Amino acid sequence: MKLTRGEVAQAVVAGVGGWLMLAPSVLGHVGSDIAQSDRIVGPVVLAIGFLSIFPITRLLRWVNLLPGAWLLLAPWLLDAPTDATISSMVAGVVVLALAPVEKAPQDQYGGGWITLVRPSDRPDK
């Protein structure tokens, strides 16, 4: 089984979500506002990244642009310590860079309403 660029990119994004959940404990800023942000955004990024690995739900990857943008803004709005700022900024850049990787396949699932009129247009024919 060969992985596509999009599958690898979304797996990395899911990994970033996992890092965000661990970052407050690892970096030692538990109890701060940025820790709460990481613990809320992390599972969101992880779940969307994981679901975006599969071709049928690949379009969900665009939803990760919102948490990615928040990760870039949060350290400035929540007055985060330097290590948390760097972590959040790197995570935000990775999410924003990898979320749009690879187009979703259009012709593998169904074929649209036209297949009711012209069954020969179905992808499996």
N, C-alpha and C positions, 0 to 999 in steps of 0.2 A: 504494500500500500504506500503510494507516494503522496506526501503532503504537499499541498499548494502553498504559495506565498501567503495567501490570505489566511489559511488555517494556522500556519506558524505565527503570523502576525497577531492573530486573535488569541492564540495560546500565550504569547508574551504579554498581551494586554491583561489576560486573566491572571497571569503571574504578578503583574504590577498591582492588581487588586488585592491579591494575597499579601504582598509586601505592605500595602497600605494598612491592612488590618494588624500586621505585626509591628509596624514602625513605631508606634507610641511606646511599646514595651522595650523594643530593641534600642531606640534612641533615648529613652528615659524622659519623655515628656508626657507621661501619664497624668491625666487630670486636667490638662490644658484644653483650651478651645480647639486648637489644631488637632489634638488627639481625638476629640469627638468627631471632628470633620473627617479625619482619616478612617475612623471606625464606621462612619456612615457611608462615605464614598467608596471605600474599599470593597465591600460586598456588592455594591451596585456595579462597579467596574468589572469585578470578577465574574459576576453572573452574566452580564451582557457580553463580555469577552468570550466566556465559555459557550454561550448560546450561539454566538456569531461564528463559531468554528464550523458549524453544520451548514451545508449549502442552502437548505430550505429557510434558515433563519439568518442568513448572512446580512440582510439589510438592517438588522438590529444594530450593527456596528456603528451606524451613524448616531445612535442615541448616546454613545460614549463620548461624543464631542462635548456635550454639556458638562459631565463630571470632569473631563479633561480641562476645560476652561476654568472650572471652579478650582481645580488643583493649582492652577497658575495664580489665581486671585486670592485664594484663602490665606496664604501666609501673610499677605499685606493687610488684609482685612481683620485677621484674628491675632495679629501681633505675635507671630510664632518665633521661637528661638531659631538660631542660624541653622542647626542641623535639620530641624523639621522643615525649614524653608527650602533648603537644598533638596531634601527628599521629596517634598511636594512638587517643587518645580520640575525636577527630573521626571517624576511620575507623570505630571501633566504633559510634558513635552513628548514622552514616549506614547502616551495614550492618544494625544492629538496627531502624532505622526503615523501611528500604526492603525488607527481606527478606519481610515478610508482605504486601506490597501485592498485591492482586487475588487472587480465588479462582481455582483451577484449573478449567477447563471440565470438566464431568462428562458431558455428553451428546454430545460430538463423536466420541468414540472407542469404538465398539462399542455398548454399551447393556446389557452384562451378560448373565448367563446366561438371563434371561427371554426374550431374543430367540430362543433356541432353541425356546421353547414358543410365543411370540407374535411371529413375524417382523415384524408390523406396528409393533412398538415400536422397531424399529431407527431410529436418527437419520436414515439416508439414505432412508427410505421416506416 
